[in-house]
Amino acid sequence: MIDSVVLGVTGALAAQVFIHLVEWSQWFFLSFIAGYHPPGLITEGGTATESMGRFGLWLLPVSLTLGGLIVGYLVTKFAPEAEGHGTDTAIRAFHRADGALRARVPPIKMVASALTIGSGGSAGREGPAALIAAGIASWYASLTERDPADRRLLMLMGMSAGLAAIFRSPIGTSLFVIEVLYTEMEFETGALLYTMLASIVAYAVNGMFVGFTPLFRIPALEVPSTLDYAWFAVMGVAAGVVATLLPVVFYTIRDFFKSMPVPAMLKPAIGGLLLGSLALVLPEVIGGGYGWMQQAIDGQLLVGTLAVLVFAKILAMSLTVSSGGSGGVFAPSLFVGTMLGAMSAQVVHQDPAPFAIVGMAAVFAGAAKV
């Protein structure tokens, strides 16, 4: 139990440092260099609408390419494990290295992901936070001289804490981490108590800094009608198709970048340049996109825009993460689901909020297989 408390506290504190690094990076790259201010969440102190400077969107490719250059150098030179979304690294460490991660991975992952997301990379904060907290758990396991079984359990606690602090959902994250990393039901049952306690502690500590308000503002919802459930089922089929497409695009673009005859440290910059070119037409695809998700939940985006963003975000995320950038795929998956759900609601003339929530869950469940 003490381990859960220790890792819950440290995971939450690390998440706070990471969030502030992302905010600083976004100010420098997007606000200072590009003159662009994307919409954010009111619950995180953001503004509801976007704004831009005298150069409009034209400097976005510059900020994204520069961010990619720095990230490529950091990751290639110091910790190749910090590349990508972090989940693969955590799974490999859990199953092949008894939960051990090199000591340099958490700080490099923190800085590289903050630079990727802050410069406009289409990636999320959740995956990096999970790997950062898992790395801290690995440090703690080494410090306290734990055996391999305990080390893996501590890794689960750390990841749960990191995710809970970022996404403010302690119960969901404690279940998610176990389901993603392990498949033996006996171990899952034994680990659940510890991961849940670590998540709750992290959520409580994080709340001391940012409060306990949920990330998204969801209006009061009525009990869904029988027709709503029928539409949810139809949307579930569409979400399954989109969720199947997402990894296909992701790994196809990853293979494309792997085969590219250029130094590995330059590939995130190339991905940033390509994403920046896309952002000249669709700035909604850069960053985590939480502000745009809130607008979709509120019914403020046109159905045509929503339809385009479903597929454009998949491409944008792939250009960022598959090229070697450092960032998560959790938030982009939720973005895709939100846009699909809000679009479906407008097509059938229903309230977008419940459809957006169901869309989030459906696309992510299909893509992550959880």
Backbone torsions as a table, in degrees:
resi	resn	phi	psi	omega
1	MET	NA	-39.4	179.1
2	ILE	-61.7	-38.7	178.1
3	ASP	-59.2	-42.3	-180.0
4	SER	-61.9	-41.0	179.7
5	VAL	-66.9	-45.7	-179.5
6	VAL	-60.0	-47.6	-177.6
7	LEU	-73.4	-29.0	174.9
8	GLY	-64.8	-44.1	179.3
9	VAL	-66.5	-50.0	-177.7
10	THR	-66.7	-35.7	177.7
11	GLY	-64.0	-41.4	178.8
12	ALA	-66.9	-42.3	179.4
13	LEU	-64.9	-41.5	177.1
14	ALA	-62.8	-38.4	178.4
15	ALA	-63.5	-38.6	178.0
16	GLN	-65.0	-41.9	176.6
17	VAL	-61.3	-43.8	-179.7
18	PHE	-61.6	-45.2	179.8
19	ILE	-60.2	-42.5	179.4
20	HIS	-66.7	-35.6	175.7
21	LEU	-64.9	-40.1	176.8
22	VAL	-62.2	-44.6	-179.6
23	GLU	-63.3	-42.5	178.1
24	TRP	-64.4	-44.0	180.0
25	SER	-62.2	-41.1	178.9
26	GLN	-65.2	-40.0	177.7
27	TRP	-61.4	-45.2	-175.7
28	PHE	-68.6	-50.6	-173.5
29	PHE	-78.8	-49.9	-175.1
30	LEU	-83.9	-47.6	-176.4
31	SER	-77.6	-51.0	-174.8
32	PHE	-75.6	-49.6	-176.8
33	ILE	-80.1	-52.3	-174.0
34	ALA	-89.6	-18.2	-178.2
35	GLY	69.3	25.2	-176.9
36	TYR	-115.7	136.4	-179.9
37	HIS	-125.0	101.2	179.9
38	PRO	-71.7	158.0	175.2
39	PRO	-66.5	149.5	179.7
40	GLY	-129.3	-172.8	178.3
41	LEU	-90.1	133.1	177.2
42	ILE	-59.9	-34.4	-178.7
43	THR	-68.1	-14.8	177.2
44	GLU	-112.2	15.0	178.3
45	GLY	83.4	12.0	-179.7
46	GLY	-84.4	175.4	176.7
47	THR	-103.1	153.5	-173.6
48	ALA	-78.5	-17.2	-176.3
49	THR	-126.3	160.3	177.6
50	GLU	-87.0	158.8	173.9
51	SER	-148.5	158.4	-178.3
52	MET	-146.9	159.5	-178.3
53	GLY	-84.6	-164.0	-173.1
54	ARG	-69.0	-20.3	179.3
55	PHE	-91.8	3.6	179.2
56	GLY	62.1	-129.0	-178.9
57	LEU	-97.3	1.0	-168.2
58	TRP	-67.1	-19.6	-179.5
59	LEU	-94.7	0.2	177.6
60	LEU	-60.5	-42.8	176.6
61	PRO	-59.4	-31.8	179.4
62	VAL	-66.7	-48.8	-178.0
63	SER	-64.3	-40.3	-178.9
64	LEU	-69.2	-39.6	179.1
65	THR	-68.0	-42.7	178.9
66	LEU	-63.0	-45.0	177.2
67	GLY	-59.7	-41.9	178.6
68	GLY	-63.4	-37.5	178.0
69	LEU	-61.6	-46.6	-178.3
70	ILE	-66.3	-44.5	-179.7
71	VAL	-63.2	-43.3	179.1
72	GLY	-58.4	-41.4	178.8
73	TYR	-66.0	-48.4	-177.8
74	LEU	-58.5	-50.8	-175.2
75	VAL	-66.8	-46.4	-177.1
76	THR	-64.9	-40.7	-175.4
77	LYS	-79.1	-35.9	-168.2
78	PHE	-114.9	-36.2	-176.7
79	ALA	-158.3	87.1	177.7
80	PRO	-57.6	-23.1	178.5
81	GLU	-65.0	-19.1	-178.5
82	ALA	-80.6	-5.3	178.1
83	GLU	-69.8	150.9	172.6
84	GLY	79.5	-157.9	-171.0
85	HIS	-86.8	-13.8	174.5
86	GLY	98.2	-27.3	-177.4
87	THR	-65.2	-42.9	178.8
88	ASP	-60.4	-41.4	178.5
89	THR	-62.4	-42.0	179.5
90	ALA	-65.5	-42.1	-180.0
91	ILE	-64.0	-43.4	178.2
92	ARG	-62.4	-43.6	179.6
93	ALA	-64.5	-38.4	-177.6
94	PHE	-66.8	-45.0	-173.3
95	HIS	-93.3	-27.1	-173.5
96	ARG	-112.1	-15.6	-177.1
97	ALA	-128.1	20.3	178.8
98	ASP	55.9	34.4	177.4
99	GLY	79.2	13.4	-178.0
100	ALA	-92.3	135.4	174.5
101	LEU	-128.3	146.2	177.6
102	ARG	-62.5	146.2	-175.7
103	ALA	-61.3	-27.3	-177.5
104	ARG	-79.0	-13.7	-174.6
105	VAL	-63.5	-49.8	-178.5
106	PRO	-56.6	-49.9	-179.3
107	PRO	-66.5	-37.7	179.0
108	ILE	-67.9	-41.1	178.0
109	LYS	-62.2	-41.2	-179.4
110	MET	-61.8	-49.1	-177.8
111	VAL	-69.6	-45.7	-177.5
112	ALA	-63.6	-41.9	179.5
113	SER	-69.2	-38.8	177.1
114	ALA	-61.4	-40.5	178.7
115	LEU	-69.2	-40.7	179.4
116	THR	-61.9	-52.9	-177.0
117	ILE	-69.3	-43.3	-177.6
118	GLY	-65.0	-32.1	179.3
119	SER	-80.5	-3.2	177.4
120	GLY	113.2	1.3	179.2
121	GLY	-57.9	139.7	-176.5
122	SER	-83.5	79.9	-176.4
123	ALA	-150.4	167.6	-176.8
124	GLY	-110.9	171.6	-177.5
125	ARG	-92.0	-19.8	-169.8
126	GLU	-67.8	-48.8	179.3
127	GLY	-58.5	-49.4	176.2
128	PRO	-58.6	-42.0	-179.8
129	ALA	-61.3	-38.2	179.0
130	ALA	-64.6	-44.2	-179.4
131	LEU	-69.6	-37.5	177.2
132	ILE	-60.5	-47.3	180.0
133	ALA	-67.8	-33.3	175.9
134	ALA	-65.0	-38.2	176.8
135	GLY	-64.6	-39.1	176.7
136	ILE	-63.6	-39.8	177.0
137	ALA	-62.7	-36.4	177.3
138	SER	-65.4	-41.8	174.5
139	TRP	-57.1	-48.3	-177.1
140	TYR	-61.9	-40.8	179.1
141	ALA	-63.8	-40.1	178.4
142	SER	-67.9	-40.3	-178.8
143	LEU	-63.7	-37.4	-177.7
144	THR	-97.4	7.0	173.9
145	GLU	54.9	59.7	-179.7
146	ARG	-88.6	155.8	175.9
147	ASP	-79.9	169.4	-175.5
148	PRO	-56.7	-40.3	-179.2
149	ALA	-63.5	-45.1	178.0
150	ASP	-65.1	-37.0	-179.5
151	ARG	-62.5	-42.1	178.4
152	ARG	-66.1	-40.6	178.2
153	LEU	-63.2	-41.6	177.5
154	LEU	-62.9	-35.8	177.8
155	MET	-63.1	-41.3	176.4
156	LEU	-61.0	-43.8	178.7
157	MET	-60.9	-45.3	-179.2
158	GLY	-61.8	-45.9	179.8
159	MET	-62.6	-41.9	177.8
160	SER	-59.4	-43.1	-179.5
161	ALA	-64.3	-45.4	-179.7
162	GLY	-61.3	-44.1	179.6
163	LEU	-67.2	-42.6	-178.9
164	ALA	-62.2	-38.4	-179.7
165	ALA	-67.5	-38.1	-178.0
166	ILE	-76.9	-45.8	-172.2
167	PHE	-98.4	-5.5	175.5
168	ARG	58.9	41.9	179.6
169	SER	-140.3	80.2	-170.6
170	PRO	-65.3	-40.5	-177.1
171	ILE	-71.0	-46.2	-179.6
172	GLY	-61.2	-41.3	-177.4
173	THR	-70.6	-34.7	179.4
174	SER	-65.4	-36.5	176.7
175	LEU	-73.2	-41.2	-176.7
176	PHE	-61.5	-45.0	-177.0
177	VAL	-61.0	-44.3	-179.3
178	ILE	-65.3	-41.9	-177.8
179	GLU	-67.1	-35.7	-179.0
180	VAL	-72.8	-42.3	-171.0
181	LEU	-91.7	-20.7	-174.9
182	TYR	-140.7	151.1	-176.1
183	THR	-122.4	-8.9	179.6
184	GLU	-83.9	116.9	-172.5
185	MET	-60.0	-33.1	-179.3
186	GLU	-62.5	-43.4	179.5
187	PHE	-69.5	-38.3	-179.9
188	GLU	-59.5	-44.3	-178.6
189	THR	-64.0	-42.2	-179.3
190	GLY	-68.6	-31.1	-176.6
191	ALA	-84.4	-19.9	-171.1
192	LEU	-59.9	-42.7	-179.0
193	LEU	-59.1	-42.8	-177.0
194	TYR	-71.4	-42.7	179.4
195	THR	-67.1	-36.9	-179.9
196	MET	-67.6	-40.5	178.8
197	LEU	-64.8	-43.7	178.2
198	ALA	-61.4	-40.0	179.8
199	SER	-65.5	-42.8	-179.1
200	ILE	-65.6	-42.0	177.8
201	VAL	-62.3	-45.1	179.4
202	ALA	-62.3	-41.7	178.5
203	TYR	-61.9	-42.1	-179.6
204	ALA	-66.7	-44.6	179.5
205	VAL	-65.0	-43.6	178.5
206	ASN	-61.2	-38.0	179.7
207	GLY	-63.7	-25.9	176.3
208	MET	-64.6	-25.4	-179.7
209	PHE	-94.2	-41.2	-170.8
210	VAL	-119.9	-0.9	-177.4
211	GLY	86.5	179.5	-175.0
212	PHE	-114.2	15.8	177.6
213	THR	-70.0	135.0	176.0
214	PRO	-58.6	155.2	-178.4
215	LEU	-58.5	-46.4	-174.9
216	PHE	-101.6	144.3	175.3
217	ARG	-87.9	108.9	-178.9
218	ILE	-107.8	123.3	178.5
219	PRO	-66.8	162.1	177.4
220	ALA	-59.6	129.2	-175.0
221	LEU	-106.4	142.7	174.2
222	GLU	-83.2	160.6	176.2
223	VAL	-64.0	126.4	-178.0
224	PRO	-59.5	142.9	177.2
225	SER	-82.6	172.6	176.8
226	THR	-60.1	-38.1	178.7
227	LEU	-64.7	-38.2	178.1
228	ASP	-59.6	-43.8	179.7
229	TYR	-63.1	-35.6	177.2
230	ALA	-64.7	-42.7	177.7
231	TRP	-66.3	-36.4	177.2
232	PHE	-60.7	-39.9	179.4
233	ALA	-64.4	-42.8	178.1
234	VAL	-63.4	-43.4	179.1
235	MET	-64.6	-31.4	177.1
236	GLY	-61.5	-36.8	176.6
237	VAL	-64.8	-45.9	178.4
238	ALA	-62.1	-39.9	178.8
239	ALA	-63.9	-36.2	177.3
240	GLY	-63.4	-39.2	177.9
241	VAL	-65.0	-46.2	180.0
242	VAL	-64.2	-42.2	179.9
243	ALA	-64.5	-29.9	175.8
244	THR	-73.0	-36.7	-179.8
245	LEU	-69.0	-34.8	-173.5
246	LEU	-56.9	-54.4	179.2
247	PRO	-67.9	-27.6	177.4
248	VAL	-62.4	-47.9	178.6
249	VAL	-65.0	-44.0	-177.1
250	PHE	-58.3	-50.6	-175.7
251	TYR	-77.6	-26.3	174.2
252	THR	-65.2	-44.8	178.8
253	ILE	-69.6	-34.1	176.2
254	ARG	-62.5	-42.9	178.1
255	ASP	-64.3	-36.3	178.2
256	PHE	-62.1	-45.5	-180.0
257	PHE	-70.1	-35.3	178.0
258	LYS	-62.7	-35.6	-178.5
259	SER	-83.8	-6.8	-177.9
260	MET	-69.7	125.7	-175.3
261	PRO	-81.2	58.8	176.8
262	VAL	-134.2	158.1	178.4
263	PRO	-56.6	142.9	-176.6
264	ALA	-58.1	-34.6	-177.0
265	MET	-69.8	-15.4	179.0
266	LEU	-91.3	-14.9	-173.8
267	LYS	-65.8	-40.5	175.2
268	PRO	-60.3	-32.2	177.6
269	ALA	-68.3	-39.2	177.3
270	ILE	-65.3	-43.0	175.4
271	GLY	-60.3	-39.9	177.6
272	GLY	-64.5	-39.5	178.6
273	LEU	-64.6	-42.9	178.5
274	LEU	-65.3	-42.1	177.6
275	LEU	-65.3	-40.5	178.1
276	GLY	-60.7	-36.2	177.1
277	SER	-66.0	-40.4	176.4
278	LEU	-65.7	-37.2	-178.2
279	ALA	-67.9	-20.1	175.3
280	LEU	-62.2	-27.9	179.3
281	VAL	-99.8	-38.5	-176.7
282	LEU	-130.4	80.0	179.9
283	PRO	-64.7	-15.0	-179.6
284	GLU	-61.9	-20.5	-173.0
285	VAL	-84.1	-10.1	-177.7
286	ILE	-81.9	158.0	177.8
287	GLY	66.7	-167.7	178.6
288	GLY	-70.6	-32.3	175.3
289	GLY	83.9	17.5	-178.1
290	TYR	-62.7	-36.1	179.0
291	GLY	-62.9	-41.3	177.5
292	TRP	-68.6	-33.9	177.0
293	MET	-63.2	-41.0	177.8
294	GLN	-62.9	-40.0	177.5
295	GLN	-63.0	-38.3	177.9
296	ALA	-65.9	-41.6	177.6
297	ILE	-61.5	-37.0	-179.7
298	ASP	-80.9	-1.9	178.8
299	GLY	75.2	28.9	-175.5
300	GLN	-95.8	-5.5	-178.6
301	LEU	-106.3	143.8	-179.3
302	LEU	-71.9	152.8	-176.2
303	VAL	-61.9	-36.7	178.1
304	GLY	-65.1	-41.3	177.3
305	THR	-62.6	-43.1	179.5
306	LEU	-60.7	-43.1	-179.0
307	ALA	-63.1	-43.2	-179.9
308	VAL	-65.9	-40.1	-176.5
309	LEU	-67.5	-27.5	176.9
310	VAL	-54.8	-46.0	-175.6
311	PHE	-90.3	-32.4	179.9
312	ALA	-66.1	-35.3	180.0
313	LYS	-68.0	-37.1	177.2
314	ILE	-60.9	-44.5	178.4
315	LEU	-64.5	-44.2	-178.2
316	ALA	-63.0	-46.2	178.4
317	MET	-59.7	-41.4	-178.7
318	SER	-66.8	-39.5	178.4
319	LEU	-63.1	-34.5	-179.4
320	THR	-77.6	-56.7	-171.0
321	VAL	-80.5	-40.0	-177.9
322	SER	-71.3	-20.2	178.7
323	SER	-81.0	-8.7	-178.8
324	GLY	114.0	3.8	174.5
325	GLY	-66.6	165.6	-176.4
326	SER	-114.7	109.0	-179.4
327	GLY	-178.4	165.0	-175.3
328	GLY	-88.4	164.1	177.9
329	VAL	-110.3	-1.0	-179.1
330	PHE	-65.9	-53.6	-179.2
331	ALA	-62.2	-45.0	176.4
332	PRO	-59.5	-35.9	177.8
333	SER	-65.0	-41.3	176.2
334	LEU	-64.5	-38.1	177.7
335	PHE	-59.0	-48.8	-179.6
336	VAL	-59.8	-45.1	179.6
337	GLY	-64.9	-38.1	177.9
338	THR	-62.5	-46.0	-179.8
339	MET	-64.8	-40.3	178.1
340	LEU	-63.7	-44.2	-180.0
341	GLY	-65.8	-45.3	179.6
342	ALA	-64.5	-37.8	176.9
343	MET	-63.9	-44.7	179.8
344	SER	-60.7	-40.1	179.7
345	ALA	-62.0	-41.9	179.9
346	GLN	-68.3	-35.8	179.9
347	VAL	-63.3	-40.1	-177.3
348	VAL	-100.7	10.0	174.8
349	HIS	59.8	52.1	178.5
350	GLN	-122.2	169.5	176.9
351	ASP	-63.0	126.3	-175.6
352	PRO	-70.5	-27.1	-173.2
353	ALA	-58.6	-55.3	-179.4
354	PRO	-64.2	-34.7	178.9
355	PHE	-67.1	-37.4	178.1
356	ALA	-65.2	-41.3	179.4
357	ILE	-64.5	-46.0	178.6
358	VAL	-63.4	-38.8	178.1
359	GLY	-62.1	-42.6	176.1
360	MET	-54.3	-52.6	-175.8
361	ALA	-64.2	-41.8	-174.7
362	ALA	-67.6	-47.3	-178.8
363	VAL	-66.7	-43.8	-179.0
364	PHE	-65.7	-42.0	179.6
365	ALA	-61.4	-40.5	179.6
366	GLY	-69.4	-42.6	-177.1
367	ALA	-71.7	-40.3	-177.4
368	ALA	-90.2	-10.5	180.0
369	LYS	59.3	45.6	177.9
370	VAL	-127.1	NA	NA
